Amino acid sequence: MALRVRRRVTYPSTGSPEVEAGEGAEFSLPLRVYIEDTDAGGIVFYVNFLKYMERARTDFMRSLGLDRRAIFNAEMMFVVSDVALKYHLPARLDDQLAATARLTKVRGVSLALHQSVRRGEEVLVDATVTIACVNPQTLRPRRIPAPMLAKLRGACVSRETQ
């Protein structure tokens, strides 16, 4: 049985998440559902789950020391190249949720993450998201720089297909 480590994010007075990066850990970002997130039926509009996961991925990268300047610059940027998503349960106004991100595969030009949005222990949505590193001018794949690749591999759950 594999040990599954979950990390909690706390918000200090600076407003940014504080997370200790750990090998293979699951990053968790706390969220609350606001009225702007819901549809006419009072449930979270389906596309907003993708936004929640984007926030979790962004803050996960920050927790590894990879801020916006590191991942979006004149030489490279990351783009979503594939998403496989399954909706299980709805979220409603004022629910307290957690969006998670866990790095499952790191290759020379791409990353795969398992992501979910949960309400307590209930999984509302889960997804596999593939992110590709591209040249911002040509949008063609390019290798992830070696120092960044090493950092990402250190945070990855699996060592099989790296």
DSSP file with accessible surface (Angstrom, degrees, kcal/mol):
  #  RESIDUE AA STRUCTURE BP1 BP2  ACC     N-H-->O    O-->H-N    N-H-->O    O-->H-N    TCO  KAPPA ALPHA  PHI   PSI    X-CA   Y-CA   Z-CA
    1    1 A M              0   0  239      0, 0.0     2,-0.3     0, 0.0     0, 0.0   0.000 360.0 360.0 360.0 131.6    0.0    0.0    0.0
    2    2 A A        -     0   0   91      1,-0.1     2,-0.4     2,-0.0     0, 0.0  -0.594 360.0-119.3 -84.2 141.1    1.4    3.4   -1.0
    3    3 A L        -     0   0  157     -2,-0.3     2,-0.6     2,-0.0    -1,-0.1  -0.656  24.7-154.9 -78.3 130.1    1.5    6.2    1.5
    4    4 A R        -     0   0  133     -2,-0.4     2,-0.5    21,-0.0    21,-0.1  -0.944   6.7-162.4-112.4 118.4   -0.6    9.2    0.4
    5    5 A V        -     0   0   67     -2,-0.6    21,-2.5    19,-0.4     2,-0.4  -0.853   1.5-163.6-102.6 129.5    0.5   12.5    1.9
    6    6 A R  B     -a   26   0A  64     -2,-0.5     2,-0.4    19,-0.2    21,-0.2  -0.937   5.9-153.2-111.5 138.3   -1.9   15.5    1.8
    7    7 A R        -     0   0   24     19,-2.4    21,-0.4    -2,-0.4     2,-0.4  -0.885   6.6-143.5-109.7 140.8   -0.7   19.0    2.4
    8    8 A R        -     0   0  165     -2,-0.4     2,-0.5    19,-0.1    21,-0.1  -0.807  10.1-141.3 -99.6 144.8   -2.8   21.7    3.8
    9    9 A V        -     0   0   12     -2,-0.4     2,-0.4    19,-0.4    10,-0.1  -0.883  16.3-169.3-105.7 132.3   -2.5   25.3    2.6
   10   10 A T  B     -B   18   0B  80      8,-0.9     8,-1.5    -2,-0.5    -2,-0.0  -0.924  17.8-133.8-118.0 150.0   -2.8   28.1    5.1
   11   11 A Y        -     0   0  106     -2,-0.4    -2,-0.0     6,-0.2     2,-0.0  -0.879  21.4-164.6-106.9 107.5   -3.1   31.8    4.2
   12   12 A P    >   -     0   0   33      0, 0.0     3,-2.3     0, 0.0     4,-0.0  -0.180  47.5 -81.1 -74.9-176.9   -0.8   34.1    6.2
   13   13 A S  T 3  S+     0   0  131      1,-0.3    -2,-0.0     2,-0.1     0, 0.0   0.722 127.2  68.3 -62.0 -18.6   -1.3   37.8    6.3
   14   14 A T  T 3  S-     0   0  104      2,-0.2    -1,-0.3     1,-0.1    -3,-0.0   0.675 104.5-128.1 -74.2 -17.2    0.5   38.1    2.9
   15   15 A G  S <  S+     0   0   51     -3,-2.3    -2,-0.1     1,-0.3    -1,-0.1   0.449  71.3 113.6  85.8  -0.8   -2.4   36.4    1.2
   16   16 A S  S    S-     0   0   59      1,-0.1    -1,-0.3    -4,-0.0    -2,-0.2  -0.787  73.4-100.1-105.4 151.1   -0.3   33.8   -0.5
   17   17 A P        -     0   0   30      0, 0.0     2,-0.5     0, 0.0    -6,-0.2  -0.342  25.6-149.3 -67.4 144.3   -0.3   30.0    0.3
   18   18 A E  B     +B   10   0B 114     -8,-1.5    -8,-0.9     2,-0.0     2,-0.4  -0.978  29.8 159.6-112.2 118.6    2.3   28.6    2.5
   19   19 A V        -     0   0   28     -2,-0.5     2,-0.6   -10,-0.1   -10,-0.1  -1.000  38.4-133.1-140.9 137.5    3.1   25.0    1.6
   20   20 A E        -     0   0  174     -2,-0.4     2,-0.3    44,-0.0    44,-0.1  -0.820  30.1-130.0 -87.9 122.2    6.0   22.7    2.3
   21   21 A A        +     0   0   59     -2,-0.6     2,-0.3    42,-0.4    43,-0.0  -0.543  34.7 177.3 -70.9 132.0    7.0   21.0   -0.9
   22   22 A G    >   -     0   0   30     -2,-0.3     3,-1.8   133,-0.1     2,-0.1  -0.991  37.7 -88.6-139.1 149.9    7.3   17.3   -0.4
   23   23 A E  T 3  S-     0   0  142     -2,-0.3   132,-0.2     1,-0.3   133,-0.1  -0.327 107.1 -10.4 -60.1 123.0    8.1   14.4   -2.6
   24   24 A G  T 3  S+     0   0   18      1,-0.2   -19,-0.4   130,-0.2    -1,-0.3   0.619  96.4 151.0  67.8  13.6    4.9   13.0   -4.1
   25   25 A A    <   -     0   0    4     -3,-1.8     2,-0.6   -21,-0.1    78,-0.4  -0.400  47.8-119.5 -79.2 155.1    2.6   15.0   -1.9
   26   26 A E  B     -a    6   0A   0    -21,-2.5   -19,-2.4    76,-0.1     2,-0.3  -0.835  23.5-141.0 -93.7 124.7   -0.8   16.1   -2.9
   27   27 A F  E     -C  101   0C   0     74,-2.9    74,-1.9    -2,-0.6     2,-0.4  -0.666  17.7-164.8 -83.2 137.8   -1.3   19.9   -2.9
   28   28 A S  E     -C  100   0C   4    -21,-0.4   -19,-0.4    -2,-0.3    72,-0.2  -0.988   7.9-167.0-132.2 126.3   -4.6   21.1   -1.6
   29   29 A L  E     -C   99   0C   4     70,-3.0    70,-2.5    -2,-0.4     2,-0.2  -0.950  20.5-133.5-113.3 116.9   -6.0   24.6   -2.1
   30   30 A P  E     +C   98   0C  59      0, 0.0     2,-0.3     0, 0.0    68,-0.3  -0.474  31.1 175.9 -70.8 140.9   -9.0   25.7    0.1
   31   31 A L  E     -C   97   0C  25     66,-2.9    66,-3.0    -2,-0.2     2,-0.4  -0.955  21.6-149.2-139.0 158.5  -11.9   27.4   -1.8
   32   32 A R  E     -C   96   0C  82     -2,-0.3     2,-0.5    64,-0.2    64,-0.2  -0.978  25.2-120.0-127.6 143.4  -15.4   28.7   -1.0
   33   33 A V        -     0   0    1     62,-2.2    61,-2.3    -2,-0.4     2,-0.2  -0.732  31.7-167.5 -85.2 123.8  -18.2   28.7   -3.5
   34   34 A Y    >   -     0   0  136     -2,-0.5     3,-2.2    59,-0.2     4,-0.4  -0.682  37.4-103.3-105.0 165.5  -19.6   32.3   -4.2
   35   35 A I  G >  S+     0   0  126      1,-0.3     3,-1.6    -2,-0.2     7,-0.1   0.851 120.1  62.9 -58.4 -33.3  -22.7   33.3   -6.0
   36   36 A E  G 3  S+     0   0  154      1,-0.3    -1,-0.3     8,-0.0    -3,-0.0   0.712  98.8  57.6 -65.2 -17.4  -20.7   34.2   -9.1
   37   37 A D  G <  S+     0   0    7     -3,-2.2     8,-2.5     7,-0.1    -1,-0.3   0.589  96.2  81.9 -85.6 -12.4  -19.6   30.5   -9.3
   38   38 A T  B <   -I   44   0D  28     -3,-1.6     6,-0.3    -4,-0.4     2,-0.1  -0.564  66.8-137.1-101.5 160.3  -23.2   29.2   -9.6
   39   39 A D    >   -     0   0   60      4,-2.7     3,-2.1    -2,-0.2    -1,-0.1  -0.305  48.4 -78.6 -96.9-171.9  -25.7   28.8  -12.3
   40   40 A A  T 3  S+     0   0  117      1,-0.3    -2,-0.0     2,-0.1    -1,-0.0   0.752 130.0  58.8 -63.4 -22.2  -29.5   29.6  -12.3
   41   41 A G  T 3  S-     0   0   60      2,-0.2    -1,-0.3     1,-0.0     3,-0.1   0.462 117.1-111.6 -86.4  -1.5  -30.0   26.3  -10.5
   42   42 A G  S <  S+     0   0   30     -3,-2.1    51,-1.1     1,-0.3     2,-0.3   0.598  80.6 113.9  84.1  10.6  -27.8   27.3   -7.6
   43   43 A I  B    S-J   92   0E  53     49,-0.2    -4,-2.7     1,-0.1    -1,-0.3  -0.789  80.1 -82.5-111.8 160.6  -25.0   24.8   -8.3
   44   44 A V  B     -I   38   0D   7     47,-2.8    -6,-0.3    -2,-0.3    47,-0.2  -0.379  49.3-114.3 -62.3 127.7  -21.5   25.5   -9.4
   45   45 A F    >>  -     0   0   86     -8,-2.5     3,-1.9     1,-0.1     4,-0.5  -0.438  28.8-118.5 -62.7 134.1  -21.4   26.0  -13.2
   46   46 A Y  H >> S+     0   0  137      1,-0.3     3,-1.2     2,-0.2     4,-0.6   0.802 108.6  57.3 -52.7 -38.3  -19.4   23.1  -14.7
   47   47 A V  H >> S+     0   0   47      1,-0.3     4,-1.3     2,-0.2     3,-0.7   0.794  92.6  70.8 -67.9 -23.0  -16.6   25.2  -16.2
   48   48 A N  H <> S+     0   0   11     -3,-1.9     4,-2.4     1,-0.3    -1,-0.3   0.800  87.1  64.4 -67.2 -24.5  -15.7   26.7  -12.8
   49   49 A F  H <X S+     0   0    6     -3,-1.2     4,-2.1    -4,-0.5    -1,-0.3   0.891 100.9  51.7 -63.0 -36.8  -14.3   23.3  -11.6
   50   50 A L  H <X S+     0   0   67     -3,-0.7     4,-2.2    -4,-0.6    -1,-0.2   0.892 108.5  51.2 -65.0 -37.7  -11.6   23.8  -14.3
   51   51 A K  H  X S+     0   0  108     -4,-1.3     4,-2.2     2,-0.2    -2,-0.2   0.907 108.2  51.5 -64.9 -42.2  -10.9   27.2  -12.9
   52   52 A Y  H  X S+     0   0    1     -4,-2.4     4,-2.0     1,-0.2    -2,-0.2   0.915 110.9  48.3 -60.6 -41.8  -10.5   25.8   -9.4
   53   53 A M  H  X S+     0   0    0     -4,-2.1     4,-2.6     2,-0.2    -1,-0.2   0.878 107.9  55.0 -68.0 -35.8   -8.1   23.2  -10.7
   54   54 A E  H  X S+     0   0   83     -4,-2.2     4,-2.6     2,-0.2    -1,-0.2   0.926 107.8  49.8 -61.4 -42.6   -6.1   25.9  -12.6
   55   55 A R  H  X S+     0   0  108     -4,-2.2     4,-2.6     1,-0.2     5,-0.2   0.919 110.7  49.5 -61.9 -43.4   -5.7   27.8   -9.3
   56   56 A A  H  X S+     0   0    0     -4,-2.0     4,-2.4     2,-0.2    -2,-0.2   0.913 111.4  48.9 -63.6 -42.4   -4.5   24.6   -7.6
   57   57 A R  H  X S+     0   0   26     -4,-2.6     4,-2.4     2,-0.2    -2,-0.2   0.924 111.8  49.7 -61.9 -43.4   -2.0   23.9  -10.3
   58   58 A T  H  X S+     0   0   43     -4,-2.6     4,-2.1     1,-0.2    -2,-0.2   0.944 114.6  42.6 -62.5 -47.1   -0.7   27.5  -10.2
   59   59 A D  H  X S+     0   0   19     -4,-2.6     4,-2.2     2,-0.2    -1,-0.2   0.832 110.4  57.4 -72.3 -28.9   -0.3   27.5   -6.4
   60   60 A F  H  X S+     0   0    1     -4,-2.4     4,-0.9    -5,-0.2    -1,-0.2   0.946 107.8  47.3 -61.4 -47.0    1.2   24.0   -6.6
   61   61 A M  H ><>S+     0   0   17     -4,-2.4     5,-2.5     1,-0.2     3,-0.9   0.919 110.6  52.4 -62.0 -40.6    3.9   25.3   -8.9
   62   62 A R  H ><5S+     0   0  120     -4,-2.1     3,-2.0     1,-0.2    -1,-0.2   0.885 102.7  58.5 -60.3 -39.2    4.5   28.3   -6.6
   63   63 A S  H 3<5S+     0   0   23     -4,-2.2   -42,-0.4     1,-0.3    -1,-0.2   0.747 104.1  52.5 -64.0 -21.3    4.9   25.8   -3.7
   64   64 A L  T <<5S-     0   0   14     -4,-0.9    -1,-0.3    -3,-0.9    -2,-0.2   0.368 126.6-102.2 -91.1   2.0    7.8   24.3   -5.6
   65   65 A G  T < 5S+     0   0   52     -3,-2.0     2,-0.8     1,-0.2    -3,-0.2   0.644  86.4 125.5  86.1  15.6    9.4   27.7   -6.1
   66   66 A L      < +     0   0   11     -5,-2.5    -1,-0.2    -6,-0.2    -2,-0.2  -0.800  37.0 176.8-110.3  88.5    8.2   28.1   -9.7
   67   67 A D    >>  -     0   0   54     -2,-0.8     4,-1.7    -5,-0.1     3,-0.9  -0.148  49.7 -80.5 -83.0-175.2    6.3   31.3   -9.9
   68   68 A R  H 3> S+     0   0  151      1,-0.3     4,-2.3     2,-0.2     3,-0.1   0.881 129.0  54.6 -56.0 -41.8    4.8   33.0  -12.9
   69   69 A R  H 34 S+     0   0  161      1,-0.2    -1,-0.3     2,-0.2    -3,-0.0   0.840 108.6  50.1 -63.6 -30.9    8.1   34.4  -14.2
   70   70 A A  H <4 S+     0   0   29     -3,-0.9    -1,-0.2     1,-0.2    -2,-0.2   0.852 120.1  33.1 -75.6 -33.8    9.6   30.9  -14.1
   71   71 A I  H  < S+     0   0   13     -4,-1.7     7,-0.6     1,-0.2     2,-0.4   0.600 122.4  42.6-104.2 -10.9    6.9   29.2  -16.0
   72   72 A F  B  < S+D   77   0C  84     -4,-2.3    -1,-0.2    -5,-0.2     2,-0.2  -0.885  80.2 118.4-134.4 103.4    5.8   32.0  -18.4
   73   73 A N  S    S-     0   0   63      3,-2.9     3,-0.2    -2,-0.4    -3,-0.1  -0.802  77.6 -73.6-149.0-171.5    8.6   33.9  -20.0
   74   74 A A  S    S+     0   0   75     -2,-0.2    63,-0.2     1,-0.2     3,-0.1   0.720 127.2  41.8 -66.6 -19.8   10.2   34.8  -23.3
   75   75 A E  S    S+     0   0  135      1,-0.2     2,-0.3    60,-0.1    -1,-0.2   0.712 122.7   1.2-101.0 -24.5   11.7   31.3  -23.7
   76   76 A M        -     0   0    4     59,-0.2    -3,-2.9    -3,-0.2     2,-0.3  -0.994  48.5-178.8-159.3 160.2    8.9   29.0  -22.5
   77   77 A M  E     -DE  72 134C  45     57,-1.7    57,-3.0    -2,-0.3     2,-0.4  -0.966  27.1-119.7-156.9 158.8    5.4   28.6  -21.2
   78   78 A F  E     - E   0 133C  15     -7,-0.6     2,-0.3    -2,-0.3    55,-0.2  -0.866  28.2-177.8-103.7 139.1    3.1   25.8  -20.1
   79   79 A V  E     - E   0 132C  52     53,-2.5    53,-3.2    -2,-0.4     2,-0.5  -0.968  33.8-108.3-132.0 148.7   -0.2   25.1  -21.8
   80   80 A V  E     + E   0 131C  65     -2,-0.3    51,-0.2    51,-0.2     3,-0.1  -0.647  36.3 173.5 -74.0 125.4   -2.9   22.5  -21.1
   81   81 A S  E     +     0   0C  70     49,-2.7     2,-0.3    -2,-0.5    50,-0.2   0.623  63.3  12.4-108.3 -17.9   -2.7   19.9  -23.9
   82   82 A D  E     - E   0 130C  91     48,-1.4    48,-2.8     2,-0.0     2,-0.4  -0.963  54.6-174.6-160.1 140.6   -5.2   17.3  -22.6
   83   83 A V  E     - E   0 129C  59     -2,-0.3     2,-0.5    46,-0.2    46,-0.2  -0.987   4.1-173.5-137.6 127.9   -7.9   17.0  -19.9
   84   84 A A  E     + E   0 128C  56     44,-2.4    44,-2.3    -2,-0.4     2,-0.4  -0.988  23.6 179.5-117.5 116.8   -9.9   14.0  -19.0
   85   85 A L  E     - E   0 127C  52     -2,-0.5     2,-0.4    42,-0.2    42,-0.2  -0.935  19.8-167.5-127.6 141.6  -12.5   15.0  -16.4
   86   86 A K  E     - E   0 126C 125     40,-2.6    40,-2.0    -2,-0.4     2,-0.5  -0.991  11.9-150.5-130.9 123.1  -15.3   13.2  -14.6
   87   87 A Y  E     + E   0 125C  88     -2,-0.4    38,-0.2    38,-0.2    37,-0.1  -0.822  23.6 164.5 -90.4 128.7  -18.1   15.0  -12.7
   88   88 A H        +     0   0   90     36,-3.8    37,-0.2    -2,-0.5    36,-0.2   0.797  61.3   3.8-109.6 -47.4  -19.4   13.0   -9.7
   89   89 A L  S    S-     0   0   70     35,-1.5    -1,-0.4    33,-0.0     2,-0.1  -0.981  72.7-109.9-142.6 152.9  -21.4   15.4   -7.4
   90   90 A P        -     0   0   53      0, 0.0     2,-0.3     0, 0.0   -45,-0.1  -0.405  21.1-141.0 -80.9 159.3  -22.5   19.1   -7.6
   91   91 A A        -     0   0    0    -47,-0.2   -47,-2.8    -2,-0.1     2,-0.3  -0.893  20.4-154.6-112.4 150.9  -21.1   21.9   -5.4
   92   92 A R  B >   -J   43   0E 133     -2,-0.3     3,-2.2   -49,-0.2   -59,-0.3  -0.813  33.1 -62.9-125.4 166.1  -23.5   24.5   -4.1
   93   93 A L  T 3  S+     0   0   87    -51,-1.1   -59,-0.2    -2,-0.3    -1,-0.1  -0.123 119.2  10.4 -48.2 132.4  -23.3   28.1   -2.9
   94   94 A D  T 3  S+     0   0  101    -61,-2.3    -1,-0.3     1,-0.3   -60,-0.1   0.397  88.3 147.4  75.2   3.0  -21.2   28.6    0.2
   95   95 A D    <   -     0   0   35     -3,-2.2   -62,-2.2   -63,-0.1     2,-0.6  -0.379  48.1-130.4 -61.7 145.1  -19.7   25.1    0.1
   96   96 A Q  E     +C   32   0C 130    -64,-0.2    24,-0.3   -66,-0.0     2,-0.2  -0.901  38.2 175.6 -97.7 122.2  -16.1   24.9    1.4
   97   97 A L  E     -C   31   0C   9    -66,-3.0   -66,-2.9    -2,-0.6     2,-0.4  -0.732  26.4-143.7-121.5 169.6  -14.1   22.9   -1.1
   98   98 A A  E     -CF  30 118C  15     20,-2.1    20,-2.8   -68,-0.3     2,-0.5  -0.992   8.3-155.8-135.5 127.7  -10.5   21.9   -1.7
   99   99 A A  E     -CF  29 117C   0    -70,-2.5   -70,-3.0    -2,-0.4     2,-0.3  -0.906  21.5-162.0-100.0 130.7   -8.9   21.8   -5.2
  100  100 A T  E     -CF  28 116C   0     16,-3.0    16,-0.9    -2,-0.5     2,-0.3  -0.777  16.1-169.0-116.2 159.5   -6.0   19.4   -5.3
  101  101 A A  E     +CF  27 115C   0    -74,-1.9   -74,-2.9    -2,-0.3     2,-0.4  -0.976   5.7 177.3-145.9 130.8   -3.0   18.8   -7.6
  102  102 A R  E     - F   0 114C  52     12,-1.9    12,-2.8    -2,-0.3     2,-0.5  -0.979  28.0-131.6-136.9 120.1   -0.7   15.8   -7.5
  103  103 A L  E     + F   0 113C   1    -78,-0.4    54,-2.9    -2,-0.4    55,-0.3  -0.596  32.3 167.6 -73.4 120.5    2.1   15.4  -10.1
  104  104 A T  E     +     0   0C  36      8,-2.7     2,-0.3    -2,-0.5    54,-0.2   0.628  60.7  21.8-111.1 -19.2    2.0   11.9  -11.5
  105  105 A K  E     - F   0 112C  72      7,-1.7     7,-2.7    52,-0.1     2,-0.4  -0.968  54.0-171.0-153.8 134.9    4.3   12.0  -14.5
  106  106 A V  E     + F   0 111C   0     -2,-0.3     2,-0.2     5,-0.2     5,-0.2  -0.992  15.3 169.3-128.4 122.6    7.2   14.2  -15.6
  107  107 A R        -     0   0  110      3,-3.2    37,-0.1    -2,-0.4     3,-0.1  -0.714  51.5 -88.2-120.6 178.0    8.6   13.9  -19.1
  108  108 A G  S    S+     0   0   13     -2,-0.2    36,-3.1     1,-0.2    41,-0.1   0.808 123.4  13.6 -59.3 -33.9   11.1   16.0  -21.1
  109  109 A V  S    S+     0   0   53     34,-0.2    24,-3.0     1,-0.1     2,-0.3   0.380 125.2  44.2-124.2   1.9    8.4   18.3  -22.5
  110  110 A S  E     - G   0 132C  27     22,-0.2    -3,-3.2    -3,-0.1     2,-0.3  -0.970  52.8-152.4-149.1 163.4    5.3   17.5  -20.5
  111  111 A L  E     -FG 106 131C   6     20,-2.6    20,-2.8    -2,-0.3     2,-0.4  -0.963   9.5-153.7-130.7 147.8    3.7   16.9  -17.1
  112  112 A A  E     -FG 105 130C  11     -7,-2.7    -8,-2.7    -2,-0.3    -7,-1.7  -0.983  15.4-174.7-122.0 137.1    0.7   14.9  -16.0
  113  113 A L  E     -FG 103 129C   5     16,-2.6    16,-2.6    -2,-0.4     2,-0.5  -0.973  22.7-140.1-128.2 145.9   -1.3   15.7  -12.9
  114  114 A H  E     -FG 102 128C  39    -12,-2.8   -12,-1.9    -2,-0.4     2,-0.3  -0.909  33.8-179.7 -97.6 129.8   -4.1   14.1  -11.1
  115  115 A Q  E     +FG 101 127C   0     12,-2.9    12,-3.0    -2,-0.5     2,-0.3  -0.945   9.6 173.4-130.2 153.6   -6.5   16.8   -9.8
  116  116 A S  E     -FG 100 126C   1    -16,-0.9   -16,-3.0    -2,-0.3     2,-0.4  -0.972  26.0-139.5-149.7 163.0   -9.7   16.8   -7.9
  117  117 A V  E     -FG  99 125C   0      8,-2.3     7,-2.7    -2,-0.3     8,-1.6  -1.000  33.5-176.2-123.4 127.1  -12.2   19.1   -6.3
  118  118 A R  E     -FG  98 123C  12    -20,-2.8   -20,-2.1    -2,-0.4     2,-0.5  -0.891  31.5-152.2-126.1 155.1  -13.5   17.8   -3.0
  119  119 A R  E >  S- G   0 122C  57      3,-2.3     3,-2.1    -2,-0.3     2,-0.3  -0.956  81.3 -51.3-121.0 101.8  -16.0   18.8   -0.3
  120  120 A G  T 3  S-     0   0   57     -2,-0.5   -22,-0.1   -24,-0.3    -2,-0.0  -0.486 123.9 -21.2  64.4-125.4  -14.6   17.2    2.8
  121  121 A E  T 3  S+     0   0  153     -2,-0.3     2,-0.4    -3,-0.1    -1,-0.3   0.553 115.6 105.2 -91.4  -6.3  -13.9   13.6    1.8
  122  122 A E  E <   - G   0 119C  88     -3,-2.1    -3,-2.3     1,-0.0     2,-0.7  -0.601  65.8-141.7 -78.1 128.1  -16.4   13.6   -1.1
  123  123 A V  E     + G   0 118C  53     -2,-0.4    -5,-0.2    -5,-0.2     3,-0.1  -0.806  23.5 174.9 -88.4 116.7  -14.8   13.8   -4.5
  124  124 A L  E     +     0   0C   0     -7,-2.7   -36,-3.8    -2,-0.7   -35,-1.5   0.856  69.4   3.4 -87.6 -41.9  -17.0   16.1   -6.6
  125  125 A V  E     -EG  87 117C   0     -8,-1.6    -8,-2.3   -38,-0.2    -1,-0.4  -0.994  63.5-172.9-144.0 138.7  -14.8   16.2   -9.8
  126  126 A D  E     +EG  86 116C  49    -40,-2.0   -40,-2.6    -2,-0.3     2,-0.3  -0.983  11.5 172.8-134.0 154.0  -11.6   14.4  -10.7
  127  127 A A  E     -EG  85 115C   3    -12,-3.0   -12,-2.9    -2,-0.3     2,-0.5  -0.987  32.4-135.9-152.5 155.6   -9.3   14.8  -13.7
  128  128 A T  E     -EG  84 114C  65    -44,-2.3   -44,-2.4    -2,-0.3     2,-0.4  -0.991  31.1-169.5-112.7 125.3   -6.1   13.9  -15.4
  129  129 A V  E     -EG  83 113C   3    -16,-2.6   -16,-2.6    -2,-0.5     2,-0.5  -0.969   9.7-158.1-122.0 129.2   -4.5   17.0  -16.8
  130  130 A T  E     -EG  82 112C  34    -48,-2.8   -49,-2.7    -2,-0.4   -48,-1.4  -0.931   8.1-165.1-108.1 130.6   -1.5   17.1  -19.2
  131  131 A I  E     -EG  80 111C  13    -20,-2.8   -20,-2.6    -2,-0.5     2,-0.4  -0.951   4.4-157.2-115.9 132.0    0.6   20.2  -19.4
  132  132 A A  E     -EG  79 110C  17    -53,-3.2   -53,-2.5    -2,-0.4     2,-0.5  -0.868  14.1-132.5-110.8 144.5    3.1   20.8  -22.3
  133  133 A C  E     +E   78   0C   0    -24,-3.0     9,-2.1    -2,-0.4     2,-0.3  -0.824  37.3 174.8 -91.3 127.2    6.1   23.1  -22.3
  134  134 A V  E     -EH  77 141C   8    -57,-3.0   -57,-1.7    -2,-0.5     3,-0.0  -0.919  39.9-103.9-132.6 160.8    6.1   25.2  -25.5
  135  135 A N     >  -     0   0   48      5,-2.6     4,-2.8    -2,-0.3     5,-0.3  -0.702  33.0-139.7 -76.8 126.7    8.1   28.0  -27.1
  136  136 A P  T  4 S+     0   0   34      0, 0.0    -1,-0.1     0, 0.0   -61,-0.1   0.780  97.4  47.4 -66.5 -24.3    5.8   31.1  -26.7
  137  137 A Q  T  4 S+     0   0  138    -63,-0.2   -62,-0.0     1,-0.1   -61,-0.0   0.906 128.1  21.6 -81.3 -43.2    6.6   32.4  -30.2
  138  138 A T  T  4 S-     0   0   79      2,-0.2    -1,-0.1     3,-0.0     0, 0.0   0.637  88.8-138.4 -98.2 -18.6    6.1   29.2  -32.2
  139  139 A L     <  +     0   0  107     -4,-2.8     3,-0.1     1,-0.3   -63,-0.0   0.680  57.4 138.5  61.4  21.4    3.9   27.3  -29.7
  140  140 A R        -     0   0  180     -5,-0.3    -5,-2.6     1,-0.1    -1,-0.3  -0.689  63.6 -90.6 -91.5 148.3    5.9   24.2  -30.6
  141  141 A P  B     -H  134   0C  97      0, 0.0     2,-0.3     0, 0.0    -7,-0.3  -0.215  48.1-179.6 -56.7 145.0    7.0   21.8  -27.8
  142  142 A R        -     0   0   70     -9,-2.1    -9,-0.2   -33,-0.2     2,-0.1  -0.969  33.6 -89.9-142.9 156.6   10.3   22.5  -26.2
  143  143 A R        -     0   0  152     -2,-0.3   -34,-0.2     1,-0.1   -35,-0.1  -0.384  40.4-113.7 -67.1 143.2   12.3   20.7  -23.4
  144  144 A I        -     0   0    4    -36,-3.1    -1,-0.1   -37,-0.1     5,-0.1  -0.605  46.5 -96.7 -71.5 132.8   11.7   21.8  -19.9
  145  145 A P     >  -     0   0   41      0, 0.0     4,-2.8     0, 0.0     3,-0.4  -0.243  34.1-115.9 -54.7 142.3   14.9   23.4  -18.6
  146  146 A A  H  > S+     0   0   74      1,-0.2     4,-2.5     2,-0.2     5,-0.2   0.852 111.6  50.0 -53.2 -45.9   17.1   20.9  -16.6
  147  147 A P  H  > S+     0   0  104      0, 0.0     4,-1.9     0, 0.0    -1,-0.2   0.921 115.0  44.6 -62.8 -39.3   16.9   22.7  -13.2
  148  148 A M  H  > S+     0   0   17     -3,-0.4     4,-2.7     2,-0.2     5,-0.2   0.916 111.4  53.7 -67.9 -41.6   13.1   22.9  -13.4
  149  149 A L  H  X S+     0   0   11     -4,-2.8     4,-2.8     1,-0.2     5,-0.2   0.918 108.2  50.0 -59.4 -43.0   12.8   19.3  -14.6
  150  150 A A  H  X S+     0   0   65     -4,-2.5     4,-1.9    -5,-0.2    -1,-0.2   0.914 111.2  48.8 -62.7 -42.6   14.8   18.1  -11.6
  151  151 A K  H  X S+     0   0   98     -4,-1.9     4,-0.9    -5,-0.2    -2,-0.2   0.921 113.2  47.1 -63.6 -43.6   12.6   20.1   -9.2
  152  152 A L  H >X S+     0   0    0     -4,-2.7     3,-0.8     1,-0.2     4,-0.5   0.913 110.2  52.1 -66.0 -42.5    9.4   18.7  -10.9
  153  153 A R  H >< S+     0   0   74     -4,-2.8     3,-0.9     1,-0.3    -1,-0.2   0.872 105.2  56.7 -62.9 -34.1   10.8   15.1  -10.8
  154  154 A G  H 3< S+     0   0   35     -4,-1.9    -1,-0.3     1,-0.2    -2,-0.2   0.768 109.7  45.2 -66.5 -24.3   11.5   15.6   -7.1
  155  155 A A  H << S+     0   0    4     -4,-0.9   -52,-0.4    -3,-0.8    -1,-0.2   0.431  91.2 111.6 -97.1  -0.6    7.8   16.4   -6.5
  156  156 A C    <<  -     0   0    1     -3,-0.9   -52,-0.2    -4,-0.5  -131,-0.1  -0.516  60.9-145.8 -82.6 143.3    6.4   13.6   -8.7
  157  157 A V  S    S+     0   0   64    -54,-2.9     2,-0.3    -2,-0.2   -53,-0.2   0.901  83.6  48.0 -68.9 -43.4    4.5   10.6   -7.2
  158  158 A S        -     0   0   27    -55,-0.3   -52,-0.2   -54,-0.2  -134,-0.1  -0.771  50.4-174.0-107.2 145.0    5.8    8.1   -9.7
  159  159 A R    >   +     0   0  111     -2,-0.3     3,-0.8     1,-0.1    -1,-0.1   0.393  65.9  93.8-109.5  -0.3    9.4    7.5  -10.9
  160  160 A E  T 3  S+     0   0  173      1,-0.2    -1,-0.1     2,-0.1   -55,-0.1   0.918  91.4  26.5 -61.2 -54.1    8.4    4.9  -13.6
  161  161 A T  T 3         0   0   52      1,-0.2    -1,-0.2   -54,-0.0    -2,-0.1  -0.061 360.0 360.0-110.6  33.0    8.0    6.9  -16.8
  162  162 A Q    <         0   0   61     -3,-0.8    -1,-0.2   -55,-0.1    -2,-0.1   0.357 360.0 360.0 -90.4 360.0   10.3    9.9  -16.2
